[in-house]
Amino acid sequence: MSFAEVDSLSSRLAHALLAGGIAPRTRIGLLLNNCLYSVPLDFACVKAGINRVPLNARLSLEEHARMLKETGCQYLIFGADLVERAEALGAALPSLQCLGLDTKLADGRDLIEEAQQQPASWPEIEVRPDDIVLTLFTSGTTGTLKAAQHTQSSYAAICRNVLLNLLPATQDDSMLHAASMIHASGVFVLPFWLRGGRTVILSGFEPGQFLRTIQAERITAINLVPTMMQMLFEHADIASTDVSSLRTVIYGASPMPRAIIQRGMQLWGQHRFWQYYGQTEVPLCLAVLRPEDHREELLDACGQPAIDVEIKLVDDAGNTVPQGTPGEIVVRAPSAVSGYYNAGELTADTFRKDGWVHTRDVGVFDANGYLFLKDRTSDMIISGGYNVYPREVENTLMTHPAVRECAVIGLPHDKWVEIVAAAVVLKPGQDASEAELIAHVAAHLASYKKPQRVLFVSEIPKTAVGKLNRKQLRDQYRN
């Protein structure tokens, strides 16, 4: 599609949404895999002043239903490949109105069909800088599912942040997208388009297809999580693929194992690689490790603070710690969200009145101003670029009749960085297999959250106050 075609379709979709009774500032759920409509639909929602709530298609029915219910969404727009899930959500939430894209439910509506009858002009609506245009679910580092709210102004600041810190896109640039467009991958579209760059979208990540597309489309920039990068560099076609057009390889979302980035630089050269450290609450770059910084002694660093971001490290009392001393990373930037939806206490605890955002990550600055991530103040597991929270998996395991006690930890893995492992104590006289417990979790949660290993133990280590001692458990099984 050309820029003009996307502009026209997004305006028609915006008018169709408004004509269908969806008022500006209404929250609507989006259930869409990467496709040709991904960008036009996003733009349509912004043009109509509608607050979009994207849902990761990989999540379970329970999770989708909870997200829609918690944000009060009365409407859901879904893709043609997700009809079954839309039907199930309609059954679970009877008041939910489901609108298809090039498809529809029985007695439902096809938004693309309705858009053809609408004008291609921009809707006449009032737009304010503090209007919320995106409500994005995240677990952050607390493990509590929450919805971060982006405004017109914070999203504009994200575009500026990308262009200032990662790449000054031009009309000669083209970025290839294979990761889900609802998170970091999709953030690059608007800054690219502001400069006349091109977007190439794949429905998912398959390393052979990804490499072929880099060559065929003369891709200049890609954005990968570590697991994707490893799969790419292990593919048989990696050495024979023409990547002469590729100038920028951006990676983030989870810590990068040294072996993977070293392999990447060996194959594609140090000059292409950029790492960013960020959070959904303050996208995209809080710190950046530039190509010239990809040296042996800095490969474990997050990088230096982004140009438009302030970072300080504080102790439990909120005092700035001396250089070389670990502290909680707190940041201040124009791209910060306005807070969490319907979570006043959590918002107040994370977003302070003076503009500082508490990340709950622990870091340390070296003498040259490079930030190193030391640990997380939670027990979050990052598997294949996805955040997994032990308590959520533990709560699900505890609903199995044979489980007396359990604790979930992350164990190192060459491909996924970490895998989910569950230490389980069975009830006396009860029995359950590893496969049975894994299947039990998979029936309730997204597939990437299920344990890859189940460790049957006689007892779970506890702290002095009786809490699960996950650190001791990790130390025991990581050695």
Sequence and secondary structure as in RCSB ss.txt:
>XXXX:A:sequence
MSFAEVDSLSSRLAHALLAGGIAPRTRIGLLLNNCLYSVPLDFACVKAGINRVPLNARLSLEEHARMLKETGCQY
LIFGADLVERAEALGAALPSLQCLGLDTKLADGRDLIEEAQQQPASWPEIEVRPDDIVLTLFTSGTTGTLKAAQH
TQSSYAAICRNVLLNLLPATQDDSMLHAASMIHASGVFVLPFWLRGGRTVILSGFEPGQFLRTIQAERITAINLV
PTMMQMLFEHADIASTDVSSLRTVIYGASPMPRAIIQRGMQLWGQHRFWQYYGQTEVPLCLAVLRPEDHREELLD
ACGQPAIDVEIKLVDDAGNTVPQGTPGEIVVRAPSAVSGYYNAGELTADTFRKDGWVHTRDVGVFDANGYLFLKD
RTSDMIISGGYNVYPREVENTLMTHPAVRECAVIGLPHDKWVEIVAAAVVLKPGQDASEAELIAHVAAHLASYKK
PQRVLFVSEIPKTAVGKLNRKQLRDQYRN
>XXXX:A:secstr
  HHHHHHHHHHHHHHHHHTT  TT EEEEE  SSTTHHHHHHHHHHTT EEEEE TTS HHHHHHHHHHTT  E
EEE GGGHHHHHHHHHHSTT EEEESS   TT EEHHHHHTTS SS       TT EEEEEEE TTTT  EEEEE
EHHHHHHHHHHHHHHT    TT EEEE S TTTHHHHTHHHHHHTT EEEE SS  HHHHHHHHHHTT  EEEE 
HHHHHHHHTSTTTTTS  TT  EEEE SS   HHHHHHHHHHH GGGEEEEEEETTEEEEEEEE GGG SGGGTT
  BEE TT EEEEE TTS B  TTS EEEEEE TT  S BTT HHHHHHHB TTS EEEEEEEEE TTS EEEEE
ESS  EEETTEEE HHHHHHHHTTSTTEEEEEEEEEEETTTEEEEEEEEEE TT    HHHHHHHHHTTS GGGS
 SEEEE S   B TTS B HHHHHHHHH 
